[in-house]
Amino acid sequence: MIVNLFAGLAIFLYGMNVMSDALQKAAGNRMKNLLEILTRNRVLAVLVGTVITAIIQSSSATTVMVVGLVNAGIMKLSQAVGVIMGANIGTTMTAQLIAFKFNDIVPFALIIGAILILFGKKKTHKQLGELVLGFGLLFMGMNYMSDAMKPLREVPEFTQFMVDLQHNPILGVFAGFLLTAIVQSSSATIGILQALASQGLVPIEAALPILFGDNIGTCITAILASIGTNLTAKRAALIHLTFNVIGTIVFLIILGPVTEIIKLLSLDPVRQIANAHTLFNVTNTIVQLPFAAILVTFVTKALPGKVEEDPTKLVYLDERILETPSVAVVQIIKEIIRMADIARANMKKAIDAILNGDEKLIEEVYADEKAINALERKITEYLLAVSHQAISPQQSKRVAALFNTVHDVERIGDHAENLAELAQFKIDNKIVFSKTAVKELKEIFSVVDKAIETALYALQHDDKEKVAEVDRYENKVDELRDILRESHIKRLNNNECNINAGVIFLDIVTNLERIADHGVNIAGIVSPSSIKHKPKA
């Protein structure tokens, strides 16, 4: 019996996972669009949480994703509340689906799904096959679990335990909590409960407290996922737990009336459990949503403190959003922009150090360069992780290009460090530039800085027109480089500057010109055709 039960549970979970993957692939960028919509108000956030969980087939997975989004700074805690509540509603869809009598079509679903996967020529056909196969496996697993429960009818200890649960709802809550905490899926434990109900082994009076406990147990996944995240993400996980604990307390108080309502809605014990699951989460959301701000205040006081900032830590990326690649790619670009802003700031500091002899700025450049190198390593590792996900060909091409972009940004940081070293050499050797040289350096730096600024804008906003603008800036830098070199040679011939000053001057110009080249590379991934020439960088 136990072997068949676990075999059924394994098939059930695998079928749910196959369905989830198929739906996520079909959703594609729509997942990202849904997450963008949620910023408008809490009601929309609830709707988004419901839809995403209906796709993912797991409130735990959605809440873990929310923890990741909060940790990555994509989502505010106030927005997370609505999504978490919606996730609880969305997860009831699986129970409602199971309550339908699809047993007769399960074999056909398995056959059709397998045929579409094995022989389908189009990607959409294969995705449909995965969806149909997952559907069949879900019900196949449910049937296995249901059949495995039949012998329990003859076990007096089990039937007595069910009787005891009717009179001790707290024990039922604990049983549901423990089972879901172990299985890590409330949909699976609700499925087990429905399998028991299908065999007449668990009355609705005993099932309801277990169901409430299931909703608390599913919070454990998000709590475990919040370990190692920032304080705000931990608060998001606590909101999930608080929400379900409050709901359980309220429903235990009104357990009698709730039981009668569930009985009136349906005579089918399997459907009763599905309806109870939906009623619990919908009512819980309706009651608590108006008090979302109070929930946020409560968890903020329960977990006090400030979020610490670490320049080497990823701000926009989190491994918990890897399962939604369309969102992850957008966040990677944000993280690259942040890294590039540090590199650009370093370039400015290095030039200021050269022109003003400020050694404090040189130290800042060295410190920030370490952060840039750390970010390059972490972003590259994240890109590698995304590339291993089930992503579309377009996303795959984008990810491949972003590997090069990260390297280009890191090289800008390296050139800024080179400039800082030249600044230190200039200070140590008491080298002074002529007024003309200072003016020329300011001029070329201004164009280089504008090129980098425009390149980052093009990358962030996917602006093809800005790419051509970056290319023009880079051409201007090349022209200035040639003019400045000629001007420098004239000054040397006229004894207007010494050899040491001249060498440093040329090195500065070379590093600035290389930085502009990397700016062209960064912008080029948006629209390669807008780049008239390929810079050597």
C-alpha positions in Angstrom: 0.0 0.0 0.0 2.7 2.5 1.0 4.7 1.8 -2.2 1.6 2.4 -4.4 0.8 5.5 -2.4 4.2 7.0 -3.0 4.3 5.8 -6.6 1.0 7.6 -7.1 2.3 10.7 -5.4 5.4 10.7 -7.5 3.4 10.4 -10.7 1.0 13.1 -9.5 3.9 15.5 -8.7 5.6 14.8 -12.0 2.5 15.3 -14.0 1.9 18.6 -12.2 5.5 19.6 -13.0 5.1 18.7 -16.7 1.9 20.7 -17.0 3.6 23.6 -15.2 6.6 23.6 -17.6 4.3 23.5 -20.7 2.2 26.3 -19.5 5.2 28.5 -18.6 6.8 27.9 -22.0 3.5 28.9 -23.7 3.2 32.0 -21.4 6.7 33.2 -22.3 7.0 37.0 -21.9 3.4 37.2 -20.7 4.7 36.3 -17.3 6.9 39.3 -17.3 4.0 41.5 -18.5 1.8 40.2 -15.7 4.4 41.1 -13.2 4.6 44.6 -14.6 0.9 45.0 -14.3 0.9 44.2 -10.6 2.5 47.5 -9.8 -0.8 49.3 -10.4 -2.8 48.2 -7.3 -3.3 45.4 -4.9 -6.4 43.9 -6.5 -4.4 43.5 -9.8 -1.6 42.0 -7.8 -4.0 39.4 -6.4 -5.2 38.6 -10.0 -1.6 38.3 -11.1 -0.7 36.0 -8.3 -3.8 33.8 -9.1 -3.0 33.6 -12.8 0.7 32.8 -12.3 0.0 30.1 -9.7 -2.6 28.6 -12.0 0.2 28.4 -14.6 2.9 27.2 -12.2 0.5 24.9 -10.3 2.1 25.7 -7.0 1.6 28.5 -4.5 4.9 27.6 -2.9 6.7 28.1 -6.2 4.9 31.5 -6.7 5.7 32.6 -3.2 9.4 31.5 -3.6 9.5 33.5 -6.8 8.0 36.5 -5.0 10.7 36.2 -2.3 13.2 36.2 -5.1 11.6 39.2 -6.8 11.5 41.2 -3.5 15.1 40.2 -2.8 16.1 41.4 -6.3 14.4 44.7 -5.7 11.9 44.1 -8.5 8.9 44.1 -6.2 8.1 46.1 -3.1 6.8 44.4 0.0 3.4 46.2 -0.4 3.1 44.7 -3.9 4.1 41.2 -2.7 1.2 41.0 -0.3 -1.4 40.9 -3.1 0.6 38.4 -5.2 1.0 36.1 -2.2 -2.8 36.2 -1.5 -3.5 35.5 -5.2 -1.1 32.6 -5.1 -3.2 31.0 -2.4 -6.3 31.3 -4.7 -4.4 30.1 -7.8 -3.3 26.9 -6.1 -6.9 25.8 -5.5 -7.3 25.3 -9.3 -5.5 22.0 -9.1 -7.9 20.7 -6.5 -10.9 21.9 -8.5 -9.5 20.1 -11.6 -9.0 16.9 -9.7 -12.6 16.9 -8.5 -13.8 16.4 -12.1 -14.3 12.8 -13.2 -11.7 12.5 -16.0 -10.7 8.9 -15.3 -12.1 7.6 -18.6 -10.0 9.9 -20.8 -6.7 9.6 -18.9 -5.4 6.8 -21.2 -6.2 8.9 -24.2 -4.5 11.9 -22.7 -1.3 9.9 -22.1 -1.4 8.5 -25.7 -2.1 11.8 -27.4 0.4 13.7 -25.3 3.1 11.1 -26.1 2.4 11.2 -29.8 2.5 15.0 -29.9 5.8 15.1 -28.0 7.5 12.3 -30.1 6.2 13.2 -33.5 5.1 16.8 -33.4 7.2 18.9 -35.8 6.2 22.3 -34.4 7.3 23.6 -31.0 3.7 24.5 -30.2 2.6 20.9 -30.9 5.3 19.6 -28.5 4.2 22.1 -25.8 0.6 21.0 -26.2 1.7 17.4 -26.0 3.5 18.2 -22.7 0.4 19.9 -21.3 -1.9 16.9 -22.3 0.6 14.3 -21.0 1.0 16.2 -17.7 -2.8 16.3 -17.4 -2.9 12.6 -17.9 -0.1 11.9 -15.5 -1.8 14.1 -12.8 -5.0 12.0 -12.9 -3.1 8.7 -13.2 -1.2 9.6 -10.0 -4.4 10.5 -8.4 -6.0 7.2 -9.3 -2.9 5.3 -8.0 -3.2 7.2 -4.6 -6.9 6.6 -4.4 -6.5 2.8 -5.1 -3.7 2.7 -2.5 -6.0 4.1 0.1 -8.6 1.4 -0.2 -7.0 -1.1 2.3 -7.2 1.7 5.0 -10.9 0.9 5.3 -10.0 -2.3 7.1 -7.6 -0.6 9.5 -9.5 0.3 12.7 -6.7 2.5 14.0 -6.9 4.7 10.9 -10.7 5.0 11.1 -10.5 5.8 14.8 -7.9 8.5 14.0 -10.3 10.1 11.5 -13.0 10.1 14.2 -10.6 11.7 16.7 -9.8 14.5 14.2 -13.4 15.4 14.0 -13.3 16.2 17.7 -9.8 17.7 17.8 -9.4 20.2 14.9 -6.1 21.4 16.3 -4.6 18.0 15.8 -6.0 18.0 12.2 -4.3 21.4 11.6 -1.0 20.0 12.9 -1.3 16.8 10.7 -2.0 18.9 7.6 0.9 21.3 8.4 3.3 18.4 9.0 2.4 16.5 5.8 2.7 19.6 3.6 6.0 20.7 5.3 7.4 17.2 4.3 5.9 17.0 0.8 6.6 20.7 0.1 3.4 20.9 -2.0 -0.1 21.8 -0.7 -1.6 20.7 -4.1 -0.1 17.2 -3.5 -1.4 17.0 0.1 -4.8 18.3 -0.9 -4.7 15.6 -3.6 -4.0 12.9 -1.0 -6.9 14.3 1.1 -9.1 14.1 -2.0 -7.9 10.5 -2.6 -8.9 9.6 1.0 -12.3 11.3 0.5 -12.9 9.4 -2.7 -12.7 6.1 -0.7 -14.9 7.5 2.1 -12.0 7.4 4.5 -12.1 11.0 5.7 -15.3 12.9 6.5 -15.5 16.6 5.7 -15.5 17.5 9.4 -12.0 15.9 9.7 -10.8 17.1 6.3 -11.3 20.8 6.9 -8.7 21.2 9.7 -6.2 19.1 7.8 -6.8 21.4 4.8 -6.2 24.5 6.9 -3.0 23.0 8.2 -1.9 22.3 4.6 -2.1 26.0 3.8 0.2 26.8 6.7 2.6 24.0 5.8 3.0 25.3 2.3 4.6 28.4 3.8 7.7 26.4 4.9 9.0 26.3 1.3 9.1 30.1 1.1 10.6 30.5 4.6 13.4 28.1 3.7 13.8 30.0 0.4 14.2 33.3 2.3 17.3 32.0 4.1 20.2 34.0 2.8 18.1 36.7 1.3 17.8 40.4 2.4 15.5 41.5 5.2 12.7 42.6 2.9 12.5 39.1 1.3 12.4 37.5 4.7 9.4 39.8 5.5 7.7 38.6 2.3 8.0 35.0 3.5 6.6 36.0 6.9 3.6 37.7 5.3 2.7 34.4 3.6 2.9 32.5 7.0 1.0 35.3 8.8 -1.7 35.4 6.2 -2.4 31.7 6.4 -2.2 31.5 10.2 -4.7 34.3 10.6 -7.0 32.6 8.1 -6.8 29.3 9.9 -7.6 30.8 13.2 -10.7 32.6 11.8 -11.9 29.5 10.0 -11.4 27.3 13.1 -13.6 29.7 15.1 -16.4 29.4 12.5 -15.7 25.8 11.6 -19.3 24.6 12.2 -21.0 27.1 9.8 -18.2 26.6 7.2 -18.8 22.8 7.3 -22.5 23.2 6.7 -21.8 25.6 3.7 -19.4 23.1 2.1 -22.0 20.4 2.5 -24.6 22.5 0.8 -22.4 23.3 -2.2 -21.8 19.7 -3.2 -22.6 16.1 -2.1 -19.4 14.8 -3.7 -16.7 14.4 -1.0 -13.9 15.1 -3.4 -15.6 18.3 -4.7 -16.3 19.3 -1.1 -12.6 19.4 -0.3 -11.9 21.4 -3.5 -14.6 23.9 -2.7 -13.4 24.2 0.9 -9.9 24.9 -0.3 -11.2 27.6 -2.7 -13.6 29.1 -0.1 -10.8 29.3 2.5 -8.4 31.1 0.3 -10.9 33.4 -1.5 -12.5 34.4 1.8 -9.1 34.8 3.5 -8.0 37.2 0.7 -11.3 39.2 0.7 -11.1 39.7 4.5 -7.3 40.5 4.7 -6.6 42.4 1.5 -8.1 45.7 2.9 -5.6 45.3 5.8 -2.6 44.6 3.7 -0.8 47.7 5.0 -1.3 46.5 8.5 0.2 43.1 7.5 3.3 44.9 6.1 3.6 47.0 9.3 3.3 43.8 11.4 6.1 41.9 9.6 8.3 45.0 9.5 8.1 45.2 13.3 8.4 41.5 13.7 11.6 41.5 11.7 13.1 45.0 12.5 16.2 46.4 11.0 17.5 48.0 7.8 18.5 46.4 4.5 22.3 46.5 4.3 23.8 47.6 0.9 26.8 45.7 -0.5 28.2 47.0 -3.8 29.4 43.5 -4.7 26.0 41.9 -4.1 23.5 41.4 -6.9 20.6 43.8 -6.5 18.3 42.8 -9.3 19.1 39.1 -9.7 18.0 36.2 -7.6 18.1 32.4 -8.3 14.4 32.2 -7.4 13.4 34.0 -10.6 15.5 31.7 -12.8 12.4 29.6 -13.5 10.8 32.6 -15.2 13.5 33.4 -17.8 11.7 36.2 -19.5 11.8 38.1 -16.2 15.4 37.0 -15.4 16.7 38.4 -18.8 15.2 41.8 -18.1 16.7 41.8 -14.6 20.1 40.8 -16.0 20.1 43.9 -18.1 19.2 46.0 -15.1 22.1 44.5 -13.2 24.5 45.1 -16.1 23.4 48.7 -16.2 24.1 49.1 -12.5 27.5 47.5 -13.0 28.1 49.9 -15.9 27.1 52.9 -13.8 29.8 52.0 -11.3 32.4 51.6 -14.2 31.3 54.9 -15.7 31.6 56.6 -12.3 35.1 55.1 -11.9 36.1 56.6 -15.3 35.0 60.0 -14.1 36.8 59.7 -10.8 40.0 58.6 -12.6 39.9 61.6 -15.0 39.2 64.0 -12.0 42.2 62.4 -10.2 44.4 63.0 -13.3 43.3 66.6 -13.7 43.2 67.5 -10.0 45.7 65.2 -8.4 43.2 63.7 -5.9 44.6 60.5 -4.4 41.4 59.9 -2.5 39.6 59.4 -5.8 42.3 56.9 -6.9 41.6 54.8 -3.8 37.9 54.9 -4.6 38.5 53.7 -8.1 40.6 50.7 -6.9 37.8 49.8 -4.3 35.1 50.1 -6.9 37.1 48.0 -9.4 37.0 45.1 -7.0 33.2 45.4 -6.9 33.0 45.5 -10.7 35.1 42.3 -11.0 32.9 40.6 -8.4 29.7 41.7 -10.2 31.1 40.4 -13.6 31.7 37.0 -12.1 28.3 36.8 -10.4 26.4 38.1 -13.5 28.3 35.7 -15.8 27.4 32.8 -13.5 23.7 33.9 -13.5 23.7 34.2 -17.3 25.1 30.6 -17.4 22.3 29.5 -15.2 19.7 31.2 -17.3 21.1 29.6 -20.5 20.4 26.2 -19.0 16.7 27.0 -18.5 14.0 26.2 -21.0 14.3 29.5 -23.0 13.1 30.5 -26.5 15.7 30.9 -29.4 15.3 34.6 -29.2 16.0 34.7 -25.5 19.0 32.3 -26.0 20.5 34.7 -28.6 20.0 37.6 -26.2 21.6 35.8 -23.3 24.6 34.9 -25.5 25.1 38.5 -26.4 24.8 39.6 -22.8 27.9 37.5 -21.9 29.9 39.8 -24.2 28.2 42.9 -22.8 29.2 42.0 -19.2 32.8 41.6 -20.4 32.7 45.0 -22.2 31.5 46.7 -19.0 34.3 45.0 -17.0 36.8 46.2 -19.6 35.6 49.8 -19.1 36.3 49.3 -15.4 39.8 48.0 -16.3 40.5 51.0 -18.4 39.3 53.3 -15.6 41.7 51.5 -13.3 44.5 52.1 -15.9 43.6 55.8 -15.8 43.8 55.8 -12.0 47.3 54.2 -12.2 48.3 57.0 -14.6 46.9 59.6 -12.2 49.0 58.1 -9.4 52.1 58.1 -11.6 51.4 61.7 -12.5 51.2 62.7 -8.8 54.2 60.7 -7.7 56.4 62.2 -10.4 55.0 65.7 -10.1 54.1 65.8 -13.7 52.1 68.9 -14.9 50.0 69.1 -18.1 49.8 72.3 -20.2 46.6 74.2 -20.3 46.1 73.0 -23.9 46.5 69.3 -22.9 44.0 69.7 -20.0 41.5 71.3 -22.4 42.0 68.5 -24.9 41.6 65.7 -22.3 38.4 67.3 -21.0 37.0 67.5 -24.6 37.7 63.9 -25.5 36.5 62.7 -22.1 33.2 64.6 -22.6 32.5 62.7 -25.9 33.5 59.3 -24.4 31.3 59.8 -21.4 28.4 60.8 -23.7 29.0 57.7 -25.8 28.8 55.4 -22.7 25.8 57.2 -21.3 24.0 56.8 -24.7 25.0 53.2 -25.0 23.6 52.3 -21.6 20.4 54.1 -22.5 20.1 52.1 -25.7 20.6 48.9 -23.8 18.2 49.7 -21.1 15.4 50.9 -23.4 16.2 48.8 -26.4 16.5 52.0 -28.4 17.9 51.4 -31.9 18.1 55.1 -32.8 20.5 55.6 -29.9 22.8 52.9 -31.2 23.5 54.9 -34.3 24.1 57.9 -32.0 26.7 55.9 -30.0 28.4 55.0 -33.3 28.7 58.7 -34.2 30.2 59.5 -30.8 32.8 56.8 -31.3 33.7 58.1 -34.7 34.1 61.6 -33.1 36.4 60.0 -30.4 38.5 58.5 -33.1 38.8 61.8 -34.9 39.8 63.6 -31.6 42.3 60.8 -30.9 44.1 61.5 -34.2 43.9 65.3 -33.7 45.2 65.1 -30.1 48.1 62.9 -31.1 49.2 65.4 -33.8 48.7 68.3 -31.4 50.8 66.4 -28.8 53.7 65.8 -31.2 53.7 69.6 -32.0 53.9 70.4 -28.3 56.8 68.0 -27.9 58.6 69.5 -30.9 58.1 73.0 -29.5 59.3 72.0 -26.0 55.9 72.9 -24.5 55.8 69.6 -22.6 58.3 67.0 -21.4 58.6 63.4 -22.4 57.0 61.9 -19.3 53.9 64.2 -19.6 53.6 63.2 -23.3 53.7 59.5 -22.6 51.0 59.7 -19.9 48.9 62.0 -22.2 49.0 59.4 -25.0 48.1 56.6 -22.6 45.1 58.5 -21.3 43.8 59.2 -24.8 44.3 55.5 -25.8 42.4 54.3 -22.7 39.5 56.7 -23.3 39.3 55.7 -27.0 39.2 52.0 -25.9 36.4 52.8 -23.5 34.4 54.4 -26.4 34.9 51.2 -28.4 33.4 49.1 -25.6 30.5 51.5 -25.5 29.8 50.7 -29.2 29.9 47.0 -28.4 27.4 47.4 -25.6 25.0 49.3 -27.8 25.6 47.0 -30.7 23.6 44.1 -29.2 20.5 46.2 -29.5 20.9 46.8 -33.3 24.1 45.4 -34.8 23.2 46.8 -38.2 23.3 50.4 -36.8 27.1 50.0 -36.2 29.0 51.1 -39.3 32.3 49.6 -38.2 33.5 47.1 -35.7 35.8 48.8 -33.1 38.9 47.0 -31.9 38.3 46.7 -28.2 
